[in-house]
Amino acid sequence: EEMDKIYRWCLLTPHQDGQKACILYAQGSMYWSGANDKKLPEHFCSLAPTEEIKNYCFEKLIGTINKGEKKNPDYLKEFCSEIPTNLQKSCKDQLLK
């Protein structure tokens, strides 16, 4: 799958900061401040090769959505229910204040 390629490319750098920056920009391009469906970056994050990278990706997606245009409470609740269980409380705390 093409999204797996993105992770392979991002992990080519031996530096964790570079890997994270690459993943963040790839994920941001998929969401584009809410212009694109949230399912695309959610799927991208779910394919992360490690739990650490997956959590990082979803945490950054929560932040991206928090800064974005979509402020509809139903949209935000739905998003928080779609991400991994271990991040749902943090998501709700940030997005549903």
Secondary structure, DSSP 8 states (H G I E B T S, - for coil): -HHHHHHHHHTTSS-HHHHHHHHHHHHHHHHGGGTS-THHHHHHHHT-SSHHHHHHHHHHHHHHHHHSS---HHHHHHHHHHS-HHHHHHHHHHH--
